[in-house]
Amino acid sequence: MRAWWVREPGPIEDRPLEFGTREDPQPGPGEVLVAVRACGVCRTDLHVAEGDLAVRRRGIVPGHEVVGEVVGRGDGATRFAVGDRIGVAWLRSTCGRCRFCRRGDENLCLEPTFTGWTHDGGYAELTTVPEAFAHPLPDGIDDLQLAPLLCAGIIGYRAWKRAEVRPGGRLGIWGFGGSAHLTAQLALASGVEVHVVSRSPASLALAEELGAAWTGRPGESPPVPLDAAITFAPAGETVPEALAALDRGGTLAIAGIHLSDVPSLDYQRHLFQERRVVSVTANTRADAAEFLVLAERLGVRSTVRPYPLQAADQALADLAADRFTGAAVLEIG
């Protein structure tokens, strides 16, 4: 099969990914073999390629927003039939035994594995996944539109839940890429007023097109106090900005898997009056199932920039440089 893998983590401009041919993977017990039809390009892939996330496996194939077709089944795999369209997301397996799994917080599992970080992912023609962690997909959304929903959408949905946005409230979003533009649609469809901060003029234009009440650049403050905020940009300096914009009792959810250092906070300005900061760690399978149903019902759709498989390194470079709005997706199948 054709695939990309991380030769040696480093700056994306130094081309840390290598493209070539690899042996086809084989599904193990309880796993299915998936012919990849589309794979979203996520900022987490960039963190894996550049080494912001510690290397878990040498020569890893990135990619964890996979839409594909079941083409083989390992021993004991019966949940999906050959020919079924399924999704493969970031969370690949959990132990099922630790205190977090037992209480229903599998995203906090002590022994998780991840697609595109600990196991080969979707920057390839084939991948495998435990069938218990694969996702049935709604029929009404095509492959390219679906791919970003499988991480950007799900993580945005979990951040949305963690931020505790009330109907009719005001939500601030810092950073407006693949995940944020999907979360904004969810918020707007729920009757929430959305305010967006981004360094990208094109992203601000997209936010306005989607219906944002206000847009601004980093350092600018929304014109009204916010009930909740979500930071998607991996920049620690967004945290005090977002906290300063919160009204009393507001919650800031930090959605990234990687964040640069957060500057010092002023208690009176940033935290007093019961302002809260929460982080977001991966997602549960329940999050994915809930969000995919909502996305189809509410008409949440990705703004997609397609790339062929052989241009995956260019897609990551364009992501790092903010050269597109919305989400990049590799067309493979």
GUNU-573179 format. One record per residue (C-alpha): residue in three letters; x negated, y negated, z. Coordinates in steps of 0.05 Angstrom, whole numbers, plus 32768, in hexadecimal, padded with zeros to 4 digits. Layout:
REM residues N
+-----+------+------+------+
!   r !    x !    y !    z !
+-----+------+------+------+
! ALA !    X !    Y !    Z !
...
+-----+------+------+------+
//
This chain:
REM residues 333
+-----+------+------+------+
!   r !    x !    y !    z !
+-----+------+------+------+
! MET ! 8000 ! 8000 ! 8000 !
! ARG ! 7FEC ! 7FB7 ! 7FF8 !
! ALA ! 7FE2 ! 7F91 ! 8039 !
! TRP ! 7FC0 ! 7F57 ! 805C !
! TRP ! 7F99 ! 7F61 ! 809D !
! VAL ! 7F70 ! 7F36 ! 80CC !
! ARG ! 7F27 ! 7F42 ! 80BA !
! GLU ! 7F0C ! 7F15 ! 80F1 !
! PRO ! 7F35 ! 7EE1 ! 8116 !
! GLY ! 7F22 ! 7E9A ! 8107 !
! PRO ! 7F3C ! 7E57 ! 80EB !
! ILE ! 7F6C ! 7E64 ! 80B2 !
! GLU ! 7F42 ! 7E39 ! 8083 !
! ASP ! 7F0A ! 7E6C ! 808C !
! ARG ! 7F39 ! 7EA2 ! 806F !
! PRO ! 7F3B ! 7ED4 ! 80A9 !
! LEU ! 7F6C ! 7F00 ! 8084 !
! GLU ! 7F59 ! 7F35 ! 8050 !
! PHE ! 7F86 ! 7F50 ! 8019 !
! GLY ! 7F7F ! 7F96 ! 7FFD !
! THR ! 7F99 ! 7FDD ! 7FFD !
! ARG ! 7FA5 ! 8007 ! 803A !
! GLU ! 7FBD ! 804D ! 8046 !
! ASP ! 8008 ! 8052 ! 804C !
! PRO ! 801F ! 8055 ! 8095 !
! GLN ! 8046 ! 8092 ! 80AD !
! PRO ! 8080 ! 808F ! 80DE !
! GLY ! 8075 ! 80B1 ! 8121 !
! PRO ! 80AA ! 80D2 ! 814C !
! GLY ! 80E6 ! 80A5 ! 8153 !
! GLU ! 80CB ! 8074 ! 811F !
! VAL ! 80E2 ! 8061 ! 80DA !
! LEU ! 80B8 ! 804E ! 809D !
! VAL ! 80CD ! 800C ! 8080 !
! ALA ! 80C1 ! 7FF1 ! 8039 !
! VAL ! 80B9 ! 7FA7 ! 8046 !
! ARG ! 80E5 ! 7F7A ! 801B !
! ALA ! 80D6 ! 7F38 ! 803D !
! CYS ! 80AC ! 7F20 ! 8077 !
! GLY ! 80B0 ! 7EDC ! 8098 !
! VAL ! 8070 ! 7EB5 ! 80A6 !
! CYS ! 8070 ! 7EA1 ! 80EF !
! ARG ! 8042 ! 7E73 ! 8117 !
! THR ! 8032 ! 7EAF ! 8143 !
! ASP ! 8013 ! 7ED0 ! 8105 !
! LEU ! 7FE6 ! 7E93 ! 8101 !
! HIS ! 7FD3 ! 7E9B ! 814A !
! VAL ! 7FC2 ! 7EE4 ! 813D !
! ALA ! 7F98 ! 7ED2 ! 80FF !
! GLU ! 7F73 ! 7E99 ! 8121 !
! GLY ! 7F66 ! 7EBE ! 8163 !
! ASP ! 7F92 ! 7E92 ! 818F !
! LEU ! 7FB0 ! 7ED4 ! 81A6 !
! ALA ! 7F7D ! 7F06 ! 81BF !
! VAL ! 7F6E ! 7F3F ! 818E !
! ARG ! 7F97 ! 7F7C ! 81A0 !
! ARG ! 7F84 ! 7FA5 ! 8163 !
! ARG ! 7F4C ! 7F9B ! 8131 !
! GLY ! 7F63 ! 7F94 ! 80E9 !
! ILE ! 7FAB ! 7F87 ! 80FC !
! VAL ! 7FDF ! 7F7B ! 80C6 !
! PRO ! 8006 ! 7F3D ! 80DD !
! GLY ! 8050 ! 7F30 ! 80D2 !
! HIS ! 808C ! 7F3C ! 80FF !
! GLU ! 80C8 ! 7F1E ! 80DB !
! VAL ! 80D4 ! 7F5B ! 80AE !
! VAL ! 8110 ! 7F6B ! 8084 !
! GLY ! 8109 ! 7FAF ! 8063 !
! GLU ! 8127 ! 7FF0 ! 804D !
! VAL ! 8120 ! 8032 ! 8072 !
! VAL ! 80FA ! 8062 ! 8044 !
! GLY ! 80E5 ! 8098 ! 8075 !
! ARG ! 80F3 ! 80B2 ! 80BB !
! GLY ! 80C7 ! 80D1 ! 80F0 !
! ASP ! 80DA ! 810D ! 811B !
! GLY ! 8119 ! 80FF ! 8143 !
! ALA ! 812A ! 80BE ! 8120 !
! THR ! 8175 ! 80BE ! 8112 !
! ARG ! 818E ! 8077 ! 811F !
! PHE ! 8184 ! 805F ! 80D7 !
! ALA ! 818C ! 8082 ! 8095 !
! VAL ! 815B ! 807D ! 805A !
! GLY ! 8171 ! 8041 ! 8032 !
! ASP ! 818A ! 8017 ! 806D !
! ARG ! 8174 ! 7FCF ! 8070 !
! ILE ! 8156 ! 7FBF ! 80B5 !
! GLY ! 812E ! 7F89 ! 80D8 !
! VAL ! 80EC ! 7F8F ! 80FD !
! ALA ! 80DD ! 7F59 ! 8131 !
! TRP ! 80A4 ! 7F45 ! 8160 !
! LEU ! 80B6 ! 7F74 ! 819A !
! ARG ! 80A4 ! 7FBA ! 8182 !
! SER ! 80AA ! 7FE3 ! 81C2 !
! THR ! 80AF ! 7FDF ! 820D !
! CYS ! 80A0 ! 8011 ! 8244 !
! GLY ! 80E7 ! 8016 ! 825D !
! ARG ! 80CC ! 8027 ! 82A3 !
! CYS ! 80B1 ! 7FE7 ! 82C2 !
! ARG ! 80DA ! 7FBB ! 82F1 !
! PHE ! 80E7 ! 7F89 ! 82B9 !
! CYS ! 8101 ! 7FBD ! 8288 !
! ARG ! 812C ! 7FDC ! 82BD !
! ARG ! 814D ! 7F9A ! 82CE !
! GLY ! 815B ! 7F89 ! 8285 !
! ASP ! 8121 ! 7F59 ! 8278 !
! GLU ! 80FD ! 7F83 ! 8244 !
! ASN ! 80DC ! 7F45 ! 8227 !
! LEU ! 80B3 ! 7F43 ! 8268 !
! CYS ! 809E ! 7F8D ! 8264 !
! LEU ! 805A ! 7F9C ! 8282 !
! GLU ! 8046 ! 7FCA ! 8248 !
! PRO ! 8065 ! 7FAE ! 8208 !
! THR ! 804D ! 7FB5 ! 81C1 !
! PHE ! 8057 ! 7F82 ! 818A !
! THR ! 805F ! 7F84 ! 813E !
! GLY ! 8025 ! 7F62 ! 811B !
! TRP ! 7FFA ! 7F5D ! 815A !
! THR ! 7FF3 ! 7FA2 ! 817A !
! HIS ! 8011 ! 7FC9 ! 813E !
! ASP ! 800D ! 7FBA ! 80F4 !
! GLY ! 8044 ! 7F8C ! 80DB !
! GLY ! 8065 ! 7F73 ! 809D !
! TYR ! 802F ! 7F52 ! 8073 !
! ALA ! 802F ! 7F94 ! 804D !
! GLU ! 805A ! 7FBE ! 8020 !
! LEU ! 8069 ! 7FF1 ! 8057 !
! THR ! 806D ! 7FF0 ! 80A3 !
! THR ! 8089 ! 801C ! 80DB !
! VAL ! 80B4 ! 800C ! 8117 !
! PRO ! 80D3 ! 8034 ! 8150 !
! GLU ! 811C ! 803A ! 813A !
! ALA ! 8133 ! 8024 ! 8180 !
! PHE ! 8112 ! 7FE0 ! 8173 !
! ALA ! 812A ! 7FD5 ! 812C !
! HIS ! 8166 ! 7FA8 ! 811F !
! PRO ! 81A4 ! 7FB4 ! 80F4 !
! LEU ! 81AD ! 7F78 ! 80C8 !
! PRO ! 81EC ! 7F51 ! 80B3 !
! ASP ! 8202 ! 7F5D ! 806B !
! GLY ! 8212 ! 7F14 ! 805D !
! ILE ! 81CA ! 7EF9 ! 805E !
! ASP ! 8195 ! 7F08 ! 802A !
! ASP ! 814F ! 7F22 ! 8038 !
! LEU ! 812A ! 7EDF ! 8033 !
! GLN ! 815D ! 7EBC ! 805F !
! LEU ! 815C ! 7EF4 ! 8092 !
! ALA ! 8111 ! 7EFB ! 809D !
! PRO ! 8106 ! 7EBB ! 80C6 !
! LEU ! 8142 ! 7ECC ! 80F1 !
! LEU ! 811C ! 7F08 ! 810C !
! CYS ! 80EC ! 7EDF ! 8135 !
! ALA ! 80F4 ! 7E95 ! 8129 !
! GLY ! 813F ! 7E9C ! 8131 !
! ILE ! 813E ! 7ECC ! 816C !
! ILE ! 810A ! 7EA6 ! 8193 !
! GLY ! 812F ! 7E65 ! 8185 !
! TYR ! 816E ! 7E86 ! 819F !
! ARG ! 814C ! 7E9D ! 81DF !
! ALA ! 812F ! 7E57 ! 81E9 !
! TRP ! 8175 ! 7E3B ! 81DE !
! LYS ! 8190 ! 7E68 ! 8214 !
! ARG ! 8157 ! 7E58 ! 8244 !
! ALA ! 8162 ! 7E0D ! 8239 !
! GLU ! 81AA ! 7E15 ! 8251 !
! VAL ! 81C7 ! 7DE5 ! 821E !
! ARG ! 820F ! 7DD5 ! 822F !
! PRO ! 8244 ! 7DCA ! 81F9 !
! GLY ! 8247 ! 7D80 ! 81E8 !
! GLY ! 8202 ! 7D74 ! 8206 !
! ARG ! 81C3 ! 7D56 ! 81E8 !
! LEU ! 8188 ! 7D81 ! 81D3 !
! GLY ! 8143 ! 7D68 ! 81C2 !
! ILE ! 8115 ! 7D92 ! 8195 !
! TRP ! 80CA ! 7D86 ! 8191 !
! GLY ! 80AC ! 7DA4 ! 8151 !
! PHE ! 80DA ! 7DB5 ! 8117 !
! GLY ! 80C1 ! 7DF3 ! 80F3 !
! GLY ! 80DE ! 7E37 ! 80E5 !
! SER ! 80FA ! 7E45 ! 812A !
! ALA ! 8111 ! 7DFE ! 813A !
! HIS ! 8139 ! 7DF3 ! 80FA !
! LEU ! 8161 ! 7E33 ! 8109 !
! THR ! 816C ! 7E20 ! 8152 !
! ALA ! 8184 ! 7DDB ! 813D !
! GLN ! 81B9 ! 7DFB ! 8111 !
! LEU ! 81D0 ! 7E26 ! 814B !
! ALA ! 81D4 ! 7DE9 ! 8178 !
! LEU ! 81F9 ! 7DBE ! 8145 !
! ALA ! 822B ! 7DF6 ! 8137 !
! SER ! 8238 ! 7DF8 ! 8182 !
! GLY ! 8249 ! 7DAE ! 8186 !
! VAL ! 8206 ! 7D98 ! 81A4 !
! GLU ! 81E6 ! 7D56 ! 8191 !
! VAL ! 819F ! 7D63 ! 8178 !
! HIS ! 8162 ! 7D35 ! 817C !
! VAL ! 8122 ! 7D49 ! 8158 !
! VAL ! 80D9 ! 7D34 ! 8160 !
! SER ! 80A7 ! 7D4B ! 812A !
! ARG ! 8066 ! 7D32 ! 810B !
! SER ! 807E ! 7D48 ! 80C6 !
! PRO ! 80A8 ! 7D17 ! 809D !
! ALA ! 80C4 ! 7D51 ! 8074 !
! SER ! 80D9 ! 7D75 ! 80B3 !
! LEU ! 80FB ! 7D37 ! 80CD !
! ALA ! 8120 ! 7D30 ! 808B !
! LEU ! 8138 ! 7D78 ! 8091 !
! ALA ! 814F ! 7D6B ! 80D9 !
! GLU ! 8178 ! 7D2F ! 80C1 !
! GLU ! 8194 ! 7D58 ! 8087 !
! LEU ! 81AB ! 7D8E ! 80B8 !
! GLY ! 81CE ! 7D59 ! 80E3 !
! ALA ! 819D ! 7D42 ! 8119 !
! ALA ! 81B6 ! 7D03 ! 813D !
! TRP ! 8170 ! 7CE6 ! 8143 !
! THR ! 812A ! 7CF7 ! 812A !
! GLY ! 80E7 ! 7CDA ! 813F !
! ARG ! 809C ! 7CE4 ! 813F !
! PRO ! 8071 ! 7CFD ! 817A !
! GLY ! 806D ! 7CC6 ! 81AE !
! GLU ! 80B3 ! 7CAC ! 819E !
! SER ! 80EC ! 7CB9 ! 81CF !
! PRO ! 8133 ! 7CCC ! 81BE !
! PRO ! 8163 ! 7C91 ! 81C8 !
! VAL ! 818C ! 7CB6 ! 81FD !
! PRO ! 817C ! 7CE3 ! 8238 !
! LEU ! 817C ! 7D2D ! 8225 !
! ASP ! 819F ! 7D66 ! 8249 !
! ALA ! 816C ! 7D99 ! 8230 !
! ALA ! 812F ! 7D9E ! 8204 !
! ILE ! 8108 ! 7DD4 ! 81E0 !
! THR ! 80BF ! 7DCD ! 81CA !
! PHE ! 80AB ! 7DF8 ! 818E !
! ALA ! 806A ! 7DD4 ! 817D !
! PRO ! 802D ! 7DF9 ! 819C !
! ALA ! 8014 ! 7DB7 ! 81B8 !
! GLY ! 8012 ! 7DAD ! 8203 !
! GLU ! 801B ! 7D61 ! 81FD !
! THR ! 8063 ! 7D6C ! 81E7 !
! VAL ! 8075 ! 7D85 ! 822D !
! PRO ! 8071 ! 7D43 ! 8253 !
! GLU ! 8091 ! 7D1F ! 8218 !
! ALA ! 80CD ! 7D4E ! 821A !
! LEU ! 80D2 ! 7D4D ! 8266 !
! ALA ! 80D2 ! 7D01 ! 8267 !
! ALA ! 810D ! 7D02 ! 8236 !
! LEU ! 8138 ! 7D2F ! 8263 !
! ASP ! 8172 ! 7D16 ! 828B !
! ARG ! 817B ! 7D2B ! 82D4 !
! GLY ! 8182 ! 7D76 ! 82DA !
! GLY ! 8169 ! 7D82 ! 8293 !
! THR ! 8142 ! 7DC0 ! 827E !
! LEU ! 8106 ! 7DC5 ! 824F !
! ALA ! 80FA ! 7E09 ! 822E !
! ILE ! 80B5 ! 7E15 ! 8211 !
! ALA ! 80BD ! 7E45 ! 81D7 !
! GLY ! 8076 ! 7E53 ! 81BF !
! ILE ! 804C ! 7E91 ! 81CC !
! HIS ! 800E ! 7E64 ! 81CC !
! LEU ! 8009 ! 7E1C ! 81E6 !
! SER ! 7FCE ! 7DED ! 81ED !
! ASP ! 7FC0 ! 7DD1 ! 8233 !
! VAL ! 7FF9 ! 7DA8 ! 8251 !
! PRO ! 7FE3 ! 7D63 ! 8269 !
! SER ! 7FEE ! 7D52 ! 82B2 !
! LEU ! 8036 ! 7D42 ! 82C5 !
! ASP ! 8051 ! 7D0A ! 82F0 !
! TYR ! 8081 ! 7D28 ! 8322 !
! GLN ! 80B0 ! 7CEC ! 8325 !
! ARG ! 80B3 ! 7CE1 ! 82DA !
! HIS ! 80B2 ! 7D29 ! 82C0 !
! LEU ! 80CE ! 7D58 ! 82F5 !
! PHE ! 80F4 ! 7D34 ! 832C !
! GLN ! 8140 ! 7D35 ! 832C !
! GLU ! 8142 ! 7D7F ! 831E !
! ARG ! 8123 ! 7D81 ! 82DA !
! ARG ! 810B ! 7DC7 ! 82C9 !
! VAL ! 80D7 ! 7DE7 ! 829C !
! VAL ! 80DF ! 7E2F ! 8284 !
! SER ! 80B7 ! 7E58 ! 8253 !
! VAL ! 80CF ! 7E8B ! 821F !
! THR ! 80AE ! 7ECF ! 8219 !
! ALA ! 80BF ! 7EFA ! 81DD !
! ASN ! 8107 ! 7F11 ! 81DA !
! THR ! 8133 ! 7F4B ! 81EC !
! ARG ! 8157 ! 7F77 ! 81BA !
! ALA ! 8198 ! 7F5B ! 81D5 !
! ASP ! 8180 ! 7F14 ! 81C2 !
! ALA ! 8175 ! 7F2C ! 817B !
! ALA ! 81B9 ! 7F4E ! 8176 !
! GLU ! 81DE ! 7F11 ! 8192 !
! PHE ! 81B9 ! 7EE0 ! 8165 !
! LEU ! 81C2 ! 7F07 ! 8124 !
! VAL ! 820D ! 7F09 ! 8130 !
! LEU ! 820E ! 7EBE ! 813F !
! ALA ! 81E3 ! 7EAD ! 8103 !
! GLU ! 8213 ! 7ECF ! 80D3 !
! ARG ! 8251 ! 7EB3 ! 80F5 !
! LEU ! 8238 ! 7E6B ! 80FB !
! GLY ! 8215 ! 7E69 ! 80B7 !
! VAL ! 81CF ! 7E5F ! 80D3 !
! ARG ! 81A0 ! 7E61 ! 8097 !
! SER ! 8155 ! 7E5B ! 808D !
! THR ! 8136 ! 7E25 ! 8061 !
! VAL ! 8106 ! 7E55 ! 803E !
! ARG ! 80C4 ! 7E4B ! 8019 !
! PRO ! 80B6 ! 7E8E ! 7FF5 !
! TYR ! 8070 ! 7EA8 ! 7FE7 !
! PRO ! 805A ! 7EE8 ! 7FC5 !
! LEU ! 8037 ! 7F1B ! 7FF1 !
! GLN ! 7FF3 ! 7F0B ! 7FD3 !
! ALA ! 7FF9 ! 7EC3 ! 7FEA !
! ALA ! 8003 ! 7ED2 ! 8035 !
! ASP ! 7FC2 ! 7EAF ! 8048 !
! GLN ! 7FD9 ! 7E71 ! 8022 !
! ALA ! 801C ! 7E73 ! 8046 !
! LEU ! 7FF8 ! 7E73 ! 8089 !
! ALA ! 7FCB ! 7E3A ! 8073 !
! ASP ! 8008 ! 7E12 ! 805D !
! LEU ! 802A ! 7E21 ! 809F !
! ALA ! 7FED ! 7E08 ! 80C6 !
! ALA ! 7FEC ! 7DC7 ! 809C !
! ASP ! 8038 ! 7DBB ! 809F !
! ARG ! 803D ! 7DBE ! 8053 !
! PHE ! 8085 ! 7DD8 ! 8052 !
! THR ! 80C5 ! 7DD1 ! 8079 !
! GLY ! 80EC ! 7E0B ! 8096 !
! ALA ! 80CE ! 7E50 ! 8091 !
! ALA ! 809E ! 7E73 ! 8062 !
! VAL ! 80B1 ! 7EB9 ! 804C !
! LEU ! 8089 ! 7EED ! 8026 !
! GLU ! 80AF ! 7F10 ! 7FEE !
! ILE ! 8096 ! 7F57 ! 7FEC !
! GLY ! 80C9 ! 7F8A ! 7FD6 !
+-----+------+------+------+
//
